[in-house]
Amino acid sequence: MKKRYMLFEYMASDSFERVREALFELGVKPLKLVEFNSQTKKGIVRCERGKESALKTAMTKVDFKPIKTSGTIKKLRSLP
């Protein structure tokens, strides 16, 4: 199973646990919150290849702003 990683910004100010819960409430599975920085409010979430468009659509309906999708975490971490 190939995976895709999505860099996002969370508009509300919450903890890692609350962001993780909010992501799982979106209903797109399987999903894993890889990392979240509460100072910059940016994080990386992992999903299956082919589900990134459903995840992006679900994220835009709530307090998430999808920024970029990539096949590697390294690429997303190198973005400013």
C-alpha positions as CSV (number, residue, x, y, z in Angstrom):
1,M,0.0,0.0,0.0
2,K,1.5,3.3,-1.1
3,K,1.1,6.3,1.1
4,R,0.8,10.1,0.5
5,Y,1.6,12.8,3.0
6,M,-0.2,16.1,3.2
7,L,1.1,19.3,4.8
8,F,-1.7,21.3,6.4
9,E,-2.4,24.3,8.5
10,Y,-4.9,24.2,11.4
11,M,-6.7,27.4,11.9
12,A,-7.8,26.8,15.5
13,S,-5.2,26.8,18.3
14,D,-5.3,23.3,19.8
15,S,-3.0,20.6,21.1
16,F,-1.6,17.6,19.1
17,E,-4.3,15.3,20.6
18,R,-7.2,17.7,19.6
19,V,-5.8,18.0,16.1
20,R,-5.6,14.2,15.9
21,E,-9.2,13.8,17.0
22,A,-10.4,16.5,14.6
23,L,-8.6,14.6,11.7
24,F,-10.2,11.3,12.6
25,E,-13.6,12.9,12.7
26,L,-13.3,13.7,9.0
27,G,-14.1,10.1,8.2
28,V,-11.2,9.4,5.7
29,K,-9.5,6.2,6.8
30,P,-6.8,5.0,7.2
31,L,-5.3,8.2,8.4
32,K,-2.3,9.0,10.7
33,L,-1.2,12.3,12.1
34,V,2.6,12.2,11.6
35,E,3.5,15.5,13.3
36,F,2.0,18.8,14.4
37,N,3.8,22.0,15.5
38,S,1.5,24.0,17.7
39,Q,3.5,27.2,17.3
40,T,3.3,27.3,13.5
41,K,0.0,25.4,13.5
42,K,1.3,23.2,10.7
43,G,1.3,19.5,10.5
44,I,1.7,16.4,8.3
45,V,-0.9,13.7,7.9
46,R,-0.5,10.3,6.1
47,C,-3.2,8.7,4.0
48,E,-3.4,6.0,1.4
49,R,-2.7,6.9,-2.2
50,G,-5.9,7.7,-4.0
51,K,-7.6,9.1,-0.9
52,E,-5.8,12.5,-0.9
53,S,-8.5,14.3,-2.8
54,A,-11.2,13.0,-0.4
55,L,-9.0,14.1,2.5
56,K,-8.4,17.5,1.0
57,T,-12.1,18.0,0.4
58,A,-13.0,17.0,4.0
59,M,-10.3,19.2,5.4
60,T,-11.5,22.3,3.6
61,K,-15.0,21.9,5.2
62,V,-13.6,22.4,8.7
63,D,-10.6,24.3,10.3
64,F,-7.9,22.7,8.2
65,K,-6.1,24.3,5.2
66,P,-4.3,21.7,3.0
67,I,-1.1,23.2,1.7
68,K,0.7,20.5,-0.3
69,T,0.6,16.7,-1.0
70,S,3.8,14.6,-1.5
71,G,5.0,11.0,-1.6
72,T,7.7,11.7,1.0
73,I,7.8,13.5,4.4
74,K,11.3,14.8,3.6
75,K,9.9,17.0,0.7
76,L,7.2,18.5,2.9
77,R,9.6,19.2,5.8
78,S,11.9,21.1,3.4
79,L,9.1,23.6,2.5
80,P,9.2,27.0,4.2
